[in-house]
Amino acid sequence: MSPFFVLVLIVLLIIAIKVLPNRRRVKLLEEIPGPYHDPILGALRHFIHSPEQTWTTFRNFAKVHYPIYKFWLANVPVVSLLCPEDVEFRYMFMFHTLYVNSVVLLGRKWRSRRKLTTPAFYLSNLQELVSIFVKHSETLSQAVEKECERLYTNLDGLISEYTLLAASVFTFRYGELVAHQLSRPWSMIKLLTPKYWEVKELLRTLHGFTYSMIANRKRQLELSTPSSNVSPRLLDLLLSARNSGQLTDLDSIRQEVDTFLFASYDNTAKPIYFTLWLLAHHGSIQEKVFRELLEVFNKTNQPATYHDLQKLRYLDQVIKECLRLFPAVPLISRKLTEDMPTYSGYVVPAGTNVIVQIYDLHHNPEFYYDPYKFDPERFSPENSKNLHSHAYIPFCAGPRSCIGQKFAMMMIKSALCAILRRFIVEPVDSMKSVSFTAHLVLKTKEPVRVKFRKRLLL
């Protein structure tokens, strides 16, 4: 066989492997509607402005291009799913470069990791943890009492003292830095940007803290006598799995711990202070919550128990409506490894980044009348029974839903219960004055502020 013929075969093979599939991919993507994109830069011009403008861009795209749209970031295609049917048809789960963990692991490895960590979230464990939540909630209540002397309170700073673990300080800053990079695609030349090195340093600090915590707990377990009466904690389960060979290295344990710390902060802090802010602006709903608290606690100062929190059905509705209006994570994404047919009739090709705009999903007028109105009655048993299962996914949905969502709800209820039993929350700024920015988690441009006033009944 001549060298020329071999060369021709190689060229044809390259075309078959690289060019033809790419043409098919582009053709499939071109069928999906979306905003105008420049042949070279794609839709970058929409995303190189301020985070506030980027937030508005996503909202506008969702309204104009419902139920599905695509855009290009230079040569990177992104498809956004906006209707519950598409989300349910092929559920996406969040991917983040901070970690590779049980949220994003695939197949057998994911099932094994999920099975391993599930006992940490059993009901018996949750019931034990409520007493710890209540203890910290009482400390939070004492902090709120001091705030009564102030003209206003910055809720973000106050609630962080309740929910923020030491490592989460660095995680929160990490989220801001990732948002900074996403709004500046040219900074993908990472080694040349100072933000890259700041991220690296923060991750080094975070991982160092986590490894230190793992080592300390490992020493405690080695020196203590195992007890069958104590429910296993997450870190204990992970260390036990390493001893039995199910996890082969400390890095796997660190990934799981980082995941929990990262998720537990924003998935609890945001709902707490957004709920307080909403109640400050809706006095009648706040009063209804307080009446329920009086019924459950009978005008006493007794600490809340797990069973007390379970009785707070209307507070449940209030929190759920807050999570609808202000989901802690407004957008999740994943890169497809195979073609994805959609309910809308399009095929999203493998290699495409697919996002689910949870914020817009939760404000879909087809499923929620007056979608920007705060109305806890949406989640009464009679009103919510026919709601599409994927029209409301604050903790994601399906088999890969947040494993700690009951944990988060108990922490949120415990904090709100402690505050609302003792204090009245009043507005400081108008609701229209609050604007949001594009970020990994839901973030306001300015701090969310309220005024606390001590109740006279308790």
C-alpha positions as a printed Julia matrix, in Angstrom:
458×3 Matrix{Float64}:
   0.0    0.0    0.0
   1.47   3.34  -1.07
   2.23   6.07   1.49
  -0.13   8.39  -0.36
  -3.0    5.94  -0.04
  -2.27   5.53   3.68
  -2.3    9.32   4.08
  -5.67   9.54   2.3
  -7.1    6.88   4.61
  -5.86   8.74   7.67
  -7.42  12.01   6.47
 -10.73  10.27   5.76
 -10.62   8.62   9.17
 -10.06  11.98  10.87
 -12.99  13.43   8.94
 -15.18  10.5    9.93
 -14.23  10.76  13.6
 -14.04  14.53  14.05
 -15.73  16.51  11.3
 -18.88  14.52  10.5
 -20.07  14.11  14.13
 -19.4   17.82  14.69
 -21.51  18.72  11.65
 -24.32  16.58  13.02
 -23.93  18.23  16.42
 -24.07  21.72  14.94
 -27.12  20.79  12.84
 -28.99  19.5   15.9
 -28.11  22.61  17.87
 -29.15  24.94  15.05
 -32.66  23.46  15.22
 -33.01  24.67  18.82
 -34.14  28.33  19.03
 -32.09  30.95  20.81
 -30.71  34.49  20.72
 -28.57  35.76  17.87
 -24.96  34.66  18.17
 -21.83  36.0   16.52
 -20.05  33.39  14.34
 -16.89  33.73  16.44
 -17.88  35.06  19.87
 -21.3   33.46  20.04
 -23.53  35.16  22.63
 -20.63  36.44  24.73
 -21.74  40.04  24.27
 -24.75  39.26  26.49
 -22.59  38.01  29.35
 -19.61  40.36  29.55
 -21.43  43.02  31.54
 -22.09  43.27  35.27
 -23.45  40.27  37.24
 -26.73  42.2   37.63
 -27.09  42.53  33.85
 -26.21  38.87  33.37
 -28.99  37.94  35.8
 -31.44  40.04  33.78
 -30.2   38.47  30.54
 -31.05  34.97  31.77
 -34.52  36.12  32.87
 -35.18  37.73  29.49
 -33.96  34.7   27.56
 -36.28  32.49  29.61
 -39.31  34.63  28.76
 -38.55  35.06  25.07
 -37.35  31.55  24.23
 -39.49  29.31  26.46
 -39.52  26.25  26.74
 -35.96  25.61  25.52
 -33.17  27.68  24.03
 -29.52  27.49  23.15
 -26.66  29.94  23.04
 -22.95  29.79  22.34
 -20.11  31.05  24.51
 -17.5   31.35  21.78
 -17.38  27.73  20.53
 -19.03  26.23  23.63
 -22.74  25.39  23.17
 -25.18  25.7   26.08
 -28.82  24.55  26.09
 -31.26  25.71  28.76
 -34.29  23.69  29.86
 -37.21  25.73  31.17
 -40.26  23.48  31.28
 -40.83  20.75  33.91
 -41.5   18.11  31.25
 -38.01  18.51  29.78
 -36.42  18.58  33.22
 -38.26  15.41  34.21
 -37.56  13.73  30.87
 -33.85  13.77  31.44
 -33.04  15.14  34.85
 -29.82  17.11  35.17
 -27.73  17.35  38.32
 -25.38  20.04  39.46
 -21.72  19.9   38.53
 -19.15  22.14  40.13
 -15.39  22.19  39.83
 -14.92  22.43  43.58
 -15.47  18.73  44.01
 -16.25  15.38  42.45
 -18.64  13.69  44.84
 -21.85  11.78  45.32
 -23.8   14.61  43.71
 -22.14  14.06  40.34
 -20.67  10.56  40.39
 -22.0    8.18  37.76
 -23.36   4.65  37.75
 -22.09   2.05  40.18
 -19.73   4.44  41.94
 -22.55   6.92  42.65
 -24.86   4.2   43.99
 -22.12   2.89  46.25
 -21.33   6.35  47.64
 -25.02   7.19  48.12
 -25.63   3.93  49.96
 -22.61   4.61  52.14
 -23.68   8.1   53.26
 -27.46   7.59  53.53
 -27.42   6.27  57.15
 -26.12   9.65  58.32
 -29.49  11.11  57.28
 -31.76   8.46  58.81
 -34.72   9.71  60.85
 -33.14   8.6   64.13
 -30.08  10.69  63.36
 -32.19  13.67  62.35
 -34.17  13.52  65.59
 -30.94  13.6   67.58
 -29.59  16.5   65.53
 -32.68  18.65  66.14
 -31.59  19.19  69.75
 -28.29  20.55  68.41
 -30.14  22.78  65.93
 -32.33  24.1   68.74
 -29.3   24.84  70.91
 -27.71  26.92  68.15
 -31.09  28.52  67.39
 -31.27  29.76  70.97
 -27.85  31.34  70.51
 -29.14  32.92  67.3
 -32.18  34.23  69.2
 -29.89  35.88  71.74
 -28.01  37.55  68.9
 -31.31  38.8   67.46
 -32.24  40.31  70.83
 -29.14  42.49  70.67
 -30.15  43.53  67.15
 -33.42  44.99  68.48
 -31.46  48.06  69.56
 -30.36  48.74  65.98
 -32.24  50.64  63.3
 -31.82  47.69  60.96
 -30.1   44.31  60.71
 -28.14  42.86  57.82
 -29.7   39.39  57.65
 -26.91  37.79  55.66
 -24.32  38.55  58.31
 -26.59  37.56  61.2
 -27.78  34.23  59.84
 -24.29  33.23  58.73
 -23.32  32.97  62.4
 -25.93  30.23  62.75
 -25.33  28.25  59.58
 -21.78  28.94  58.53
 -19.14  26.42  59.44
 -15.56  27.63  59.42
 -14.71  26.11  56.03
 -17.76  27.66  54.39
 -16.24  31.13  54.72
 -13.77  30.11  52.04
 -16.4   28.27  50.0
 -18.61  31.37  49.85
 -15.75  33.47  48.53
 -14.96  30.7   46.07
 -18.47  31.05  44.62
 -17.92  34.75  43.99
 -14.66  34.03  42.21
 -16.24  31.43  39.93
 -18.99  33.92  39.05
 -16.25  36.45  38.26
 -14.6   34.01  35.87
 -17.85  33.0   34.14
 -18.58  36.64  33.34
 -15.08  36.99  31.87
 -14.56  34.03  29.51
 -11.17  35.3   28.39
  -9.86  34.55  31.91
  -9.93  30.86  31.01
  -6.22  31.4   30.41
  -6.06  30.58  34.1
  -2.4   30.79  34.93
  -2.26  34.4   33.78
  -5.05  35.66  36.06
  -4.69  36.63  39.75
  -8.19  35.28  40.47
  -7.0   31.8   39.56
  -4.3   31.93  42.22
  -6.78  33.31  44.74
  -9.06  30.35  44.05
  -6.14  27.96  44.42
  -5.18  29.48  47.77
  -8.75  29.36  49.09
  -9.12  25.74  48.03
  -5.82  24.9   49.68
  -7.06  26.48  52.92
 -10.46  24.77  52.71
  -8.99  21.36  51.98
  -6.42  21.83  54.75
  -9.2   22.56  57.23
 -11.16  19.5   56.1
  -8.15  17.19  56.33
  -7.44  18.53  59.82
 -11.03  17.85  60.89
 -10.85  14.32  59.47
  -7.58  13.62  61.29
  -8.95  14.91  64.61
 -12.1   12.8   64.35
 -10.05   9.76  63.35
  -7.97  10.13  66.52
 -11.11  10.53  68.65
 -12.61   7.33  67.24
  -9.39   5.41  67.82
  -9.36   6.45  71.49
 -13.07   5.91  72.16
 -15.18   2.81  72.7
 -17.79   2.2   69.96
 -21.41   2.58  71.14
 -24.39   0.92  69.51
 -26.73   3.52  71.06
 -25.32   6.45  69.11
 -26.46   7.05  65.52
 -23.56   7.3   63.06
 -22.5   10.72  61.82
 -21.47  11.31  58.23
 -17.74  11.6   58.9
 -17.79   8.49  61.12
 -19.44   6.51  58.32
 -16.83   7.68  55.82
 -13.93   6.8   58.11
 -15.47   3.4   58.81
 -15.82   2.82  55.06
 -12.14   3.61  54.58
 -11.19   1.12  57.28
 -13.27  -1.56  55.55
 -11.84  -0.77  52.11
 -14.98   0.8   50.59
 -13.17   4.13  50.29
  -9.53   3.82  49.41
  -8.17   7.27  50.21
  -8.64  10.32  52.4
  -9.29  12.48  49.35
 -12.61  10.68  48.77
 -13.62  11.46  52.35
 -12.52  15.07  51.96
 -14.65  15.41  48.81
 -17.77  14.24  50.64
 -17.15  16.5   53.64
 -16.5   19.5   51.37
 -19.75  18.75  49.56
 -21.77  18.71  52.75
 -20.19  21.9   54.1
 -20.65  23.73  50.8
 -24.29  22.67  50.37
 -25.4   23.02  54.0
 -24.4   26.69  54.24
 -26.3   28.18  51.3
 -29.19  25.7   51.34
 -30.03  26.78  54.89
 -28.81  30.37  55.26
 -30.54  31.7   52.14
 -34.02  30.31  52.95
 -33.82  31.55  56.56
 -33.09  35.15  55.77
 -35.28  35.32  52.67
 -38.19  33.93  54.72
 -37.61  36.54  57.43
 -37.44  39.24  54.78
 -40.67  38.08  53.14
 -42.48  37.89  56.48
 -41.28  41.4   57.32
 -43.11  42.62  54.21
 -46.2   40.46  54.81
 -47.38  41.14  58.34
 -50.6   39.13  58.11
 -48.72  35.99  57.05
 -46.16  36.55  59.82
 -49.0   36.83  62.34
 -50.51  33.57  61.07
 -47.15  31.84  61.58
 -46.97  33.24  65.11
 -50.48  31.97  65.92
 -49.42  28.5   64.84
 -46.37  28.75  67.09
 -48.62  29.71  70.0
 -50.81  26.68  69.38
 -47.87  24.28  69.3
 -45.94  25.72  72.24
 -48.91  26.9   74.31
 -47.34  30.27  75.23
 -44.33  28.65  76.89
 -40.61  29.13  76.35
 -39.9   25.41  76.15
 -37.26  24.42  73.56
 -38.6   22.98  70.33
 -38.42  19.24  69.75
 -38.43  17.25  66.53
 -42.14  16.49  67.01
 -42.92  20.17  67.67
 -41.28  21.17  64.41
 -43.23  18.48  62.57
 -46.49  20.09  63.74
 -45.67  23.45  62.15
 -47.53  22.79  58.89
 -48.17  26.41  57.94
 -44.53  27.33  58.57
 -43.7   24.47  56.19
 -45.84  26.13  53.52
 -44.15  29.48  54.13
 -40.67  27.98  53.74
 -41.66  26.09  50.6
 -43.07  29.25  49.04
 -39.86  31.09  49.94
 -37.82  28.33  48.28
 -40.02  28.66  45.2
 -39.51  32.41  44.96
 -35.85  32.34  45.96
 -34.22  28.94  45.34
 -30.79  28.85  46.97
 -29.29  27.5   43.73
 -30.99  29.3   40.8
 -29.3   27.26  38.06
 -27.75  23.8   37.76
 -25.77  22.35  34.88
 -24.11  19.3   33.43
 -22.23  18.38  30.28
 -24.01  15.63  28.36
 -22.17  12.39  27.67
 -24.84  11.19  25.22
 -27.59  12.63  23.04
 -30.63  13.83  24.97
 -34.06  13.87  23.31
 -36.41  16.4   24.9
 -40.13  16.58  25.52
 -40.1   19.74  23.39
 -39.14  17.65  20.35
 -35.49  18.61  19.98
 -32.38  16.47  20.39
 -29.54  17.95  22.41
 -26.29  16.35  21.19
 -23.63  14.8   23.4
 -20.92  17.19  24.52
 -23.38  20.04  25.09
 -23.6   21.88  28.39
 -27.21  21.68  29.6
 -28.56  23.99  32.28
 -31.81  23.95  34.24
 -32.91  27.45  35.24
 -34.58  26.59  38.54
 -35.44  30.22  39.26
 -37.42  30.52  36.03
 -38.91  27.06  36.45
 -40.3   28.24  39.8
 -41.76  31.4   38.25
 -43.5   29.71  35.33
 -47.01  31.26  35.01
 -48.3   28.01  33.51
 -47.88  26.38  36.92
 -48.06  29.33  39.32
 -50.68  32.07  39.1
 -49.19  35.52  39.78
 -45.78  33.81  40.05
 -43.92  36.69  41.75
 -46.46  36.97  44.58
 -45.61  35.51  48.01
 -48.5   33.15  48.74
 -47.9   30.17  51.08
 -51.35  28.81  50.26
 -49.89  27.47  47.01
 -48.42  24.66  49.11
 -51.48  23.75  51.13
 -52.32  20.04  50.67
 -55.31  20.78  48.44
 -53.52  23.33  46.24
 -50.24  21.47  45.75
 -51.5   17.94  45.14
 -51.69  18.42  41.36
 -48.46  20.39  40.95
 -46.07  18.9   38.41
 -43.33  16.98  40.24
 -40.57  18.91  38.45
 -42.15  22.38  38.54
 -40.73  22.76  42.05
 -37.2   21.49  42.65
 -35.44  23.65  45.31
 -33.45  20.59  46.41
 -33.35  19.14  42.88
 -35.4   16.01  42.17
 -35.35  12.33  41.34
 -32.88   9.76  42.7
 -30.13  12.38  42.77
 -32.08  14.87  44.84
 -30.32  16.47  47.79
 -29.67  13.74  50.33
 -29.73  16.29  53.15
 -32.96  18.12  52.31
 -34.77  16.96  55.47
 -31.7   17.96  57.45
 -31.84  21.42  55.83
 -35.58  21.84  56.43
 -35.22  21.0   60.13
 -32.36  23.48  60.49
 -34.38  26.19  58.72
 -37.52  25.55  60.8
 -35.55  25.48  64.03
 -34.0   28.9   63.37
 -37.26  30.5   62.22
 -39.14  29.01  65.14
 -36.66  30.45  67.68
 -36.79  33.92  66.11
 -40.5   34.24  65.32
 -41.61  33.05  68.77
 -39.82  36.0   70.37
 -39.55  38.75  67.79
 -41.56  40.69  65.23
 -39.79  41.25  61.91
 -40.41  44.58  60.19
 -39.34  45.88  56.76
 -36.59  48.43  56.22
 -36.3   48.68  52.43
 -39.02  48.22  49.82
 -39.18  44.85  48.11
 -38.57  46.5   44.74
 -35.22  47.84  45.94
 -33.73  44.33  46.09
 -32.01  43.14  42.91
 -30.15  39.92  42.17
 -26.82  39.11  40.58
 -25.54  36.15  38.56
 -23.78  33.87  41.01
 -23.43  30.18  41.87
 -26.04  30.73  44.58
 -28.88  33.24  44.8
 -27.27  36.53  45.77
 -28.61  40.05  46.13
 -26.72  43.12  44.97
 -27.26  44.86  48.31
 -27.66  43.28  51.77
 -31.15  42.15  52.77
 -32.17  44.24  55.8
 -34.98  44.07  58.36
 -35.82  45.53  61.78
 -36.39  43.24  64.78
 -38.75  44.16  67.62
 -39.21  42.06  70.73
 -42.63  40.51  71.28
 -44.43  41.29  74.53
 -46.34  38.01  74.9
 -43.42  35.72  75.76
